[in-house]
Structures are given as C-alpha cells and as structure tokens.
Amino acid sequence: MKRRCGWLAAALATAPRVVWARKQVSTPVCPKSFITGESAAWLEAFHGWKRLGGGDIEKLTARQAHAFLILEQELARIHAEE
C-alpha cells in the first residue's frame, strides 16, 4: 500500500505521489509491478549477451537487436552520468 503497488487496487485508489525516482525518471506506482516475466527474460538475455562479449548484432533477430540496442543506449547513458 505504501508504495502504491500496481497489483493492489486499493493502493492505486490512494492519492498519487512519487514512490520511486532516479535522476530524471520517477513513477507514482511501484516499478516492480511493471516487471513481467518477458521483461525479466529480456534483461537476462541482454546480460548474458554482454557477458559473452556482445557478439555480432547482425546474428540476432530484429526484435532482439532492437531491445539490446535500447538497453545498450540506456546503459551508456547511466555510465556517462556517473
């Protein structure tokens, strides 16, 4: 309830307020309620791809390449801000 979890209808009925923030990103709902099994799988696949040296992006499917490029850009942005 305190973090306005998206799975709790009663929590979402409370007044909106920022419950999580980092740099210029914030959310009025607990961000964990946005993580799906598919999004967790994408993050794990990206992490594995990076650990193996971030091989040939041309060998990935278009969807994988798009997702990995977005994640790569966000990772670079985070490192640049540190």
Secondary structure in CASP SS format (residue, H / E / C, confidence):
PFRMAT SS
TARGET T0000
AUTHOR 0000-0000-0000
METHOD secondary structure of the structure
MODEL  1
M C 1.00
K C 1.00
R C 1.00
R C 1.00
C C 1.00
G C 1.00
W C 1.00
L C 1.00
A H 1.00
A H 1.00
A H 1.00
L H 1.00
A C 1.00
T C 1.00
A C 1.00
P C 1.00
R C 1.00
V C 1.00
V C 1.00
W E 1.00
A E 1.00
R E 1.00
K C 1.00
Q C 1.00
V E 1.00
S E 1.00
T E 1.00
P C 1.00
V C 1.00
C C 1.00
P H 1.00
K H 1.00
S H 1.00
F H 1.00
I C 1.00
T C 1.00
G H 1.00
E H 1.00
S H 1.00
A H 1.00
A H 1.00
W H 1.00
L H 1.00
E H 1.00
A H 1.00
F H 1.00
H H 1.00
G H 1.00
W H 1.00
K H 1.00
R H 1.00
L C 1.00
G C 1.00
G C 1.00
G C 1.00
D C 1.00
I H 1.00
E H 1.00
K H 1.00
L C 1.00
T C 1.00
A H 1.00
R H 1.00
Q H 1.00
A H 1.00
H H 1.00
A H 1.00
F H 1.00
L H 1.00
I H 1.00
L H 1.00
E H 1.00
Q H 1.00
E H 1.00
L H 1.00
A H 1.00
R H 1.00
I H 1.00
H H 1.00
A H 1.00
E H 1.00
E C 1.00
END
